[in-house]
Each structure stands twice: as structure tokens, then as C-alpha cells.
Amino acid sequence: MAIDIPTRLNAARTRPTGPSRARSHEVKFARRSRLADLLVAACWTSAAAAVALFLGYGGADQFASPAQAVTSVGIIAGLVGTDLILVMIVLAARLPLIDRAVGNDRAMSLHRSLGKPVLYLILAHVVLLLVGYGMTSNLNPIAEIVPMWVIGDMPLAFLGLGLLVSVVVTSVVAVRRRFRYEFWHLVHLLSYIAVLVALPHELSVGGLLAVGTFQRGYWIALYVVAFSAIGIYRFLIPVVRSVRHGLRVSRIERVSKDVVSVYLSGRNLRSLGSGGGQYFVWRFWSGRTWWHSHPISLSAVPTNTELRITVRELGRGTSQIARLRPGTHVWLEGPYGLFTDAGRTAPKLAVVAAGIGITPIRALLEHSRLAPGEATILLRGSSEAETYLLDELTEFAAERDAMLYTSLGRRGRGGRSWLSERDAERGVSLRSIFPDLLHSDVYVCGPGVWAEQVVAEARAAGVPSHQIHFERFDW
């Protein structure tokens, strides 16, 4: 049974964790950090290589006049922009290597952050080329569009530009929220088409990537690598795994008025290699759900024949999941995420979850090798009805000698506190709940704004960033 939250910092009440386990966490973190650094270096190196190859294959001689200089800078902008588009495609491919290093959440955050710079570089490429060619032919940049339009594959290049603008505009948060996910996802797929239709003009216009040159082979290889990554890891492997494991809905159990647990049966499921806290992207093959994929965490550690997810009915899509019939075929993509025991770097474990965010936490705690007294858990909910799976967490806490607290009621300080009104007024804080906070990995899962408040308090308290674990699964 959960107990009252302490209001002030107490002496450490947990048993010390062995130095060998703490050292193991540090070693794993160091390996991931090195891998992440190598990936970042590879991204920057690819952009630098694009410029170096241009300069090395005659580009360095193309700055003799102002017109040539403007044109050459435009070409460089286009090359770097194209290189970063291919980087974005690789980041969106959900490669296991990238997922293990930084997690899919951070990879997609970087993917989104590159969108605007890429658009600016491509627009600069177009504008500078129009200006440069116009200076050469004594035409104004607008008039230069007509002769450029009739050159070889240039209409495809302008089509690619238009598609890219559409993708970036619809990716802006304020615009994106006006669309259903399926529409936005369909528009976003245009980015792949935009890149492909722009390729012919790179190979045929201006002699930049002349036949037989290393530069041409390099760029073709980049395209092959990027699109192969998408094809293999986003399409081929998910299809093969789904067929191999033969997942079907076996039964659905209602957890509360608006929450259900969906049990999925299949073959040799442990070979998926999923850890507690990770999520899959699910596609349920029923007449009402086949067209929509759902990123949902496991809510229990898999057995060899069964997986479990727990879903809250928050909209039409998740409501349809609750109505699935036993026997419905299921396809999956994953597992993804670093929200696992593998991400730990500190000897203690502090867990903060709200609402349906308890589901990955539940699986994480089950999967983790925890010493008695090593973990402290806080569940947050507007009411006791929102402390989903509380009975399972209570049993877990008793078995592992873990501390379990709940903070129930509406949010305090007019919604500015992540705690309940009562606890906020009593002066409860992360430091009072978790005496070993600075020596703990802090795992946070719940609604976005609420979770960001928890993360902000953890950082303000001095918890290092690498000890804070928070992943977004939304689009």
C-alpha cells in the first residue's frame, strides 16, 4: 500500500548498492557516449566531405568572378542541404545502432531540428543560383527562372523544392496539430519523393557530378545507404518479424473505465530482444485500425509466447484498440527506446510516473535487477482511479523492499506544480521524496507538459542530464 510522501529531506534510508553494479552502469554509459560522439562526428564529417569534394573536383577554381562566387556558394548550399536531408532520412530509419546510442526519441528530435536549416539551405541554393546565373547572362533573377526551367531535369528539381516546402510547413507544431496523424504522415512521406526527384538534376546539370568521377560515386552511395536504411529497417525487417512471430490478439482485460490491457500471443517472442520500458509501433489488422500505427510501450516483460500492452482510450484510434477481437493479426516495429535499465548510470533508482505513463515504468521495474531498497517510486494521478496497475506496483514494492508513494488530486499552484495541490502546499519536492536524488537515475513518464516540469525540477536540483530519462512517443 502506498504511504504518505515525506515533506523534508530525510537521511538516506536505502541500503547501499554494490560498487561493482555502479561501475557496470558507468561502463555502459561511457560506451554509449563514445558511440553517440562517433555518430555526431560522422554527421559533421559527411557535410564537410560534401564541400571538400566540390572544392577538390574543380570547385575551388569557380570563384574567379563575383558571378562565379555567388553560383559556387549556391552549389555548396545545395550540397550541404542535400547531405543533411540524407542524414535526416537515416535518423528516421530507426537504426538499432542509433537507437542504442541516443534513443529514437532524441534521434527524431534531431531529425525535426534539421528541417528548417535544410529548407533554408535549399532555398539559398535556388536563390543564389538564380542570382549567379542571372549575373552571368545579364538577366534579373526572376527572369532567369524561365531559361533554367527548360534545362534537362530542372522541372523535377523545382517539384522537389515544392514538396520539401510542404513537408517543413506541415511539420511546424502549430500547423501539425491541425491535422490528423495519418494525413501528416502521408505528407511527410513526400520528403522521400522530394529527395528522389531532385537527384536527376544533380547528376545531369552543370557537370558537377560527371560520369566516372569519385564525387558522383560518393553521392550515389549516400543515396543508396540512406534509402536502403529506410527500406530495410522501416519496412522489410518489420514485415519479416511480424510474419515470423505470428502475433495475434489473444484477450483484452479491462483495467479501469478507460484503460485496457491487450494480451498478444505469438512465437519465440524473447528473440525480439525487447527490454522493460521499450516500446513498439503496432499495427492491428482489423477493418477499423489497419491504417493507423500506434507507438505503445510494453507494460510487462515479455514471455516467449506473450506480450502485454496497456492502453488508455484517449481518442478514436485507442478506443478502437479496446474493441479488438481475439484472433486479430498484429504487426510490430521495434523495439525502440533507451527508457530501460540499460540507460542507468547511478546506483539508485527514482521513478516518477503519471497516469498511463506507469506502463513502461511497470515493465522497466520488472525487468531491472534491483537490490532491496534501491528503488523509490512515485505515482501521480488526479484520483485513485488513475493509478493504473497500482496493485502490481504494490506487490513489486513489497518484493523488492522499494518505497512507493502516491500523489493524488488536482495539480497544485493553479496547475504550475507537477504534484497534487495538497502535496504542493505541504512543501513536498523531489529532494524530499528521493533523499538520494543526486545519486539516482530519474525515470519520468507521463503527459508531456507535466513530465517537463518534473525534469526541470530534477535539473534545478542538480541531477546531471545523463541521469534523467524521459522519452516522448508522440508525433
GIGI-V257529 format. One record per residue. N is the residue number from 1. RES is the residue in one letter. SS is DSSP state (alpha for helix, beta for strand, coil for the rest). NEAR is the number of other C-alpha atoms within 12 Angstrom. Layout:
{{N RES SS NEAR} {N RES SS NEAR}}
This chain:
{{1 M coil 18} {2 A coil 27} {3 I beta 19} {4 D coil 20} {5 I coil 34} {6 P coil 26} {7 T coil 20} {8 R coil 17} {9 L coil 19} {10 N coil 18} {11 A coil 15} {12 A coil 20} {13 R coil 21} {14 T coil 28} {15 R coil 20} {16 P coil 23} {17 T coil 25} {18 G coil 17} {19 P alpha 14} {20 S alpha 13} {21 R alpha 23} {22 A alpha 25} {23 R alpha 17} {24 S alpha 21} {25 H alpha 29} {26 E alpha 23} {27 V alpha 19} {28 K alpha 23} {29 F alpha 27} {30 A alpha 20} {31 R alpha 20} {32 R alpha 27} {33 S alpha 22} {34 R alpha 18} {35 L alpha 21} {36 A alpha 23} {37 D alpha 17} {38 L alpha 18} {39 L alpha 25} {40 V alpha 21} {41 A alpha 15} {42 A alpha 19} {43 C alpha 26} {44 W alpha 18} {45 T alpha 19} {46 S alpha 26} {47 A alpha 29} {48 A alpha 22} {49 A alpha 25} {50 A alpha 34} {51 V alpha 29} {52 A alpha 19} {53 L alpha 28} {54 F alpha 34} {55 L alpha 22} {56 G alpha 18} {57 Y coil 21} {58 G coil 19} {59 G alpha 27} {60 A alpha 19} {61 D alpha 14} {62 Q coil 24} {63 F coil 19} {64 A coil 13} {65 S coil 14} {66 P alpha 18} {67 A alpha 24} {68 Q alpha 26} {69 A alpha 24} {70 V alpha 28} {71 T alpha 31} {72 S alpha 35} {73 V alpha 32} {74 G alpha 33} {75 I alpha 41} {76 I alpha 34} {77 A alpha 32} {78 G alpha 39} {79 L alpha 39} {80 V alpha 36} {81 G alpha 36} {82 T alpha 45} {83 D alpha 39} {84 L alpha 40} {85 I alpha 43} {86 L alpha 40} {87 V alpha 39} {88 M alpha 34} {89 I alpha 41} {90 V alpha 38} {91 L alpha 38} {92 A alpha 35} {93 A coil 35} {94 R coil 38} {95 L coil 33} {96 P alpha 28} {97 L alpha 24} {98 I alpha 35} {99 D alpha 33} {100 R alpha 32} {101 A alpha 32} {102 V alpha 38} {103 G alpha 38} {104 N alpha 37} {105 D alpha 31} {106 R alpha 28} {107 A alpha 35} {108 M alpha 31} {109 S alpha 21} {110 L alpha 26} {111 H alpha 28} {112 R alpha 30} {113 S alpha 22} {114 L alpha 29} {115 G alpha 33} {116 K alpha 26} {117 P alpha 25} {118 V alpha 34} {119 L alpha 34} {120 Y alpha 26} {121 L alpha 30} {122 I alpha 39} {123 L alpha 28} {124 A alpha 28} {125 H alpha 31} {126 V alpha 38} {127 V alpha 27} {128 L alpha 32} {129 L alpha 34} {130 L alpha 34} {131 V alpha 31} {132 G alpha 34} {133 Y alpha 33} {134 G alpha 27} {135 M alpha 23} {136 T alpha 20} {137 S alpha 18} {138 N coil 15} {139 L coil 19} {140 N coil 20} {141 P coil 22} {142 I coil 21} {143 A coil 17} {144 E alpha 25} {145 I alpha 23} {146 V alpha 18} {147 P alpha 19} {148 M alpha 29} {149 W alpha 21} {150 V coil 16} {151 I coil 19} {152 G coil 19} {153 D coil 22} {154 M alpha 27} {155 P alpha 23} {156 L alpha 27} {157 A alpha 35} {158 F alpha 30} {159 L alpha 25} {160 G alpha 32} {161 L alpha 37} {162 G alpha 25} {163 L alpha 29} {164 L alpha 37} {165 V alpha 29} {166 S alpha 27} {167 V alpha 32} {168 V alpha 34} {169 V alpha 23} {170 T alpha 30} {171 S alpha 32} {172 V coil 21} {173 V alpha 16} {174 A alpha 11} {175 V alpha 16} {176 R alpha 22} {177 R coil 17} {178 R coil 14} {179 F coil 19} {180 R coil 18} {181 Y alpha 24} {182 E alpha 21} {183 F alpha 19} {184 W alpha 26} {185 H alpha 21} {186 L alpha 21} {187 V alpha 25} {188 H alpha 30} {189 L coil 24} {190 L alpha 26} {191 S alpha 37} {192 Y alpha 33} {193 I alpha 26} {194 A alpha 32} {195 V alpha 41} {196 L alpha 30} {197 V alpha 25} {198 A alpha 34} {199 L alpha 34} {200 P alpha 28} {201 H alpha 29} {202 E alpha 31} {203 L alpha 27} {204 S alpha 20} {205 V coil 24} {206 G coil 22} {207 G coil 20} {208 L coil 31} {209 L coil 29} {210 A coil 22} {211 V coil 18} {212 G coil 13} {213 T coil 19} {214 F alpha 18} {215 Q alpha 29} {216 R alpha 25} {217 G alpha 18} {218 Y alpha 23} {219 W alpha 32} {220 I alpha 27} {221 A alpha 16} {222 L alpha 29} {223 Y alpha 30} {224 V alpha 21} {225 V alpha 22} {226 A alpha 32} {227 F alpha 29} {228 S alpha 23} {229 A alpha 28} {230 I alpha 27} {231 G alpha 22} {232 I alpha 23} {233 Y alpha 32} {234 R alpha 28} {235 F alpha 21} {236 L alpha 18} {237 I alpha 27} {238 P alpha 29} {239 V alpha 23} {240 V alpha 19} {241 R alpha 28} {242 S alpha 31} {243 V alpha 20} {244 R alpha 19} {245 H alpha 29} {246 G coil 26} {247 L coil 36} {248 R beta 33} {249 V beta 34} {250 S beta 25} {251 R beta 24} {252 I beta 27} {253 E beta 25} {254 R beta 22} {255 V beta 26} {256 S beta 22} {257 K coil 17} {258 D coil 25} {259 V beta 32} {260 V beta 31} {261 S beta 36} {262 V beta 40} {263 Y beta 35} {264 L beta 39} {265 S beta 31} {266 G coil 32} {267 R coil 22} {268 N coil 21} {269 L alpha 27} {270 R alpha 20} {271 S alpha 18} {272 L alpha 31} {273 G coil 20} {274 S coil 35} {275 G coil 39} {276 G coil 39} {277 G coil 43} {278 Q coil 47} {279 Y beta 45} {280 F beta 35} {281 V beta 29} {282 W beta 39} {283 R beta 34} {284 F beta 36} {285 W coil 26} {286 S coil 24} {287 G coil 16} {288 R coil 21} {289 T coil 27} {290 W coil 22} {291 W coil 20} {292 H coil 28} {293 S beta 27} {294 H beta 32} {295 P beta 33} {296 I beta 37} {297 S beta 48} {298 L beta 46} {299 S coil 40} {300 A coil 35} {301 V coil 34} {302 P coil 34} {303 T coil 24} {304 N coil 20} {305 T coil 23} {306 E beta 28} {307 L beta 41} {308 R beta 38} {309 I beta 47} {310 T beta 39} {311 V beta 41} {312 R beta 31} {313 E coil 23} {314 L coil 17} {315 G coil 16} {316 R alpha 16} {317 G alpha 28} {318 T alpha 30} {319 S alpha 20} {320 Q alpha 28} {321 I alpha 43} {322 A coil 34} {323 R coil 28} {324 L coil 32} {325 R coil 25} {326 P coil 23} {327 G coil 21} {328 T coil 29} {329 H beta 27} {330 V beta 40} {331 W beta 37} {332 L beta 42} {333 E beta 38} {334 G beta 37} {335 P beta 39} {336 Y beta 44} {337 G coil 43} {338 L coil 40} {339 F coil 47} {340 T coil 42} {341 D alpha 38} {342 A alpha 35} {343 G alpha 41} {344 R coil 37} {345 T coil 36} {346 A coil 40} {347 P coil 34} {348 K beta 41} {349 L beta 47} {350 A beta 46} {351 V beta 49} {352 V beta 49} {353 A beta 45} {354 A beta 44} {355 G alpha 40} {356 I alpha 40} {357 G alpha 44} {358 I alpha 45} {359 T alpha 44} {360 P alpha 50} {361 I alpha 52} {362 R alpha 46} {363 A alpha 34} {364 L alpha 45} {365 L alpha 42} {366 E alpha 29} {367 H alpha 26} {368 S coil 28} {369 R coil 23} {370 L coil 31} {371 A coil 24} {372 P coil 24} {373 G coil 29} {374 E coil 39} {375 A beta 47} {376 T beta 48} {377 I beta 45} {378 L beta 49} {379 L beta 48} {380 R beta 43} {381 G beta 32} {382 S coil 25} {383 S coil 18} {384 E alpha 21} {385 A alpha 23} {386 E alpha 29} {387 T coil 35} {388 Y coil 38} {389 L coil 35} {390 L alpha 33} {391 D alpha 19} {392 E alpha 25} {393 L alpha 38} {394 T alpha 28} {395 E alpha 20} {396 F alpha 31} {397 A alpha 30} {398 A alpha 20} {399 E alpha 20} {400 R alpha 25} {401 D coil 22} {402 A coil 33} {403 M beta 35} {404 L beta 38} {405 Y beta 36} {406 T beta 40} {407 S beta 39} {408 L beta 31} {409 G coil 25} {410 R coil 23} {411 R beta 25} {412 G coil 23} {413 R alpha 17} {414 G alpha 14} {415 G alpha 17} {416 R coil 19} {417 S coil 30} {418 W coil 43} {419 L coil 40} {420 S beta 32} {421 E alpha 24} {422 R alpha 24} {423 D alpha 30} {424 A alpha 27} {425 E alpha 17} {426 R coil 19} {427 G coil 22} {428 V coil 30} {429 S coil 32} {430 L alpha 43} {431 R alpha 32} {432 S alpha 30} {433 I alpha 40} {434 F coil 42} {435 P coil 30} {436 D coil 33} {437 L alpha 39} {438 L alpha 29} {439 H alpha 31} {440 S beta 39} {441 D beta 42} {442 V beta 49} {443 Y beta 48} {444 V beta 46} {445 C beta 41} {446 G coil 36} {447 P coil 25} {448 G alpha 22} {449 V alpha 19} {450 W alpha 29} {451 A alpha 32} {452 E alpha 25} {453 Q alpha 26} {454 V alpha 37} {455 V alpha 34} {456 A alpha 23} {457 E alpha 27} {458 A alpha 37} {459 R alpha 23} {460 A alpha 18} {461 A coil 23} {462 G coil 21} {463 V coil 29} {464 P coil 22} {465 S alpha 23} {466 H alpha 30} {467 Q alpha 34} {468 I beta 39} {469 H beta 44} {470 F coil 43} {471 E coil 38} {472 R coil 32} {473 F coil 30} {474 D coil 21} {475 W coil 24}}
